[in-house]
Amino acid sequence: MNRTEESRVGAPGPGGSPSRLRVLAYTSLGHFINDGTTLFVPVVAALLTSQKQVDPLDLALLFLIYYTSSSLLSLWVGRRADLSGRPALLMAGGLLLLGAGLVGFYAALALFTGPWTLGLSLGSGFVTGFGTAFYHPLGGTLLQERFQGPERGKALGINGAMGSTGRALYPVLFFLIGLVVAADASLAVFALFAGVAGVVILLVSRERARLVAGAAPRGGPTTRSVLTRGVVLLAGVAFLRSVASQGIVAWLPTYLTLHPAGFGAPNLGLEVATIYVAGILGQPVFGVLVGHWDRRGLLALSSLGTALATLGFLFSSGWEATGCLLLIGFFTFSAFPLLMSLTPDYLSSGSSTLANSVVFGLATGGGSAVGPTVVGLVAFRGYATLPLGLEVMVGIGLASAVAVAFLPRPGARSRMPLFG
């Protein structure tokens, strides 16, 4: 990067707002903590299986509550962000909720038994799900507003890579901390990480700590105004893609725990890291490509890659299985740069946190609720049928790749509201 570009990127924004580098830095910190922390829901599910003998239907209910709260409450987050004009403050609040959810999971595993364990786990799943509703629409809006053209894809890719770094590093840290303290006690340590990160983001963003009612003079965008044909169809594709990918990812830790090849619970953190580590490379790669290739084609490629890599994993072992786990991570965790690059193309003017919430919150989060639930229902008679549930997700993933063909080319017609 030459001096001119560096000056332009690091310069303060309009009205003395934070520079683009600062925005990229603190949103990347938020993505790192958010995505690393959300890893613990499937990990907690695996611990509930091995330590508390929780059955598949109860785990399916945990996933349903977690992903449904994340999906539905994201619309409130998007609307509130557009009205208040303080996305960083809301982002910090979301991280604090994530920390509170981890404390609840720790208590469920370490301090309670019987029905109390399940009840507290379900409540913690709701709190954690609410916390995950914040980051992606808020971080997407901040980067969409600050970066334009090919730089937007690069920024989204870099930011997304930090999320993947969190998903890859947290299992390793979970394994290492687990050597010193019990696995459930390590959840409290990661809750502290989330709380500290929330405070740092609030300070670095320089947003005031008080929301002002009616901060947006025009009341912000309405739901009807953001439901253009392109946004609705993109949300449908995102939903199918998420059903497949999250159905696979949510149950892989449990599958690895019970796998006949002998991965085993003691090395669970390292095995899960194998899935996530490739996203560190995949997200910036897709972020660069969205500035040069057809973003719709890249979205289809990512869904196809996840489906085929999962199928290969189920029918392989040894190094071949490890390679398939890496491919799953490479393709699956590209949703952030792909979807956040496409959403503004289908809006009549600028970016909208509410539109991001529809695509990445309601649709992607809704798919995240449906996918793991479907797998749990397929395996309700016992874990022997878990591979069949994952194969069903492969089929849905292939369908989501085909559904991309229905997305319109970005243009005026795709930006027209569907409801007047």
Protein Blocks (a to p, Z undefined) as FASTA:
>chain_A
ZZklmmmmmpccehhiacfklmmmmmmmmmmmmmmmmmmmmmmmmmmmmmnopafklmmm
mmmmmmmmmmmmmmmmmmmmmmnopaklmmmmmmmmmmmmmmmmmmmmmmggcjllmmmm
mmmmmmmmmmmmmmmmmmmmmmmmmpgcjllmmmmmmmmmmmmmmmmmmmmmmmmmmmmm
cfklmmmmmmmmmmmmmmmmmmmnopafbdcehkamnlpaafklmmcfklmmmmmmmmmm
mmmmmmmmmmmmmmmmmpmnlnojmlmmmmmmmmmmmmmmmmmmmmmmmmmmcfklmmmm
mmmmmmmmmmmmmmgghjllmmmmmmmmmmmmmmmmmmmmmmmmmpfbhcdfklmmmmmm
mmmmmmmmmmmmmmmmmmmnojklmmmmmmmmmmmmmmmmmmmmmpccddfklmpcfkZZ
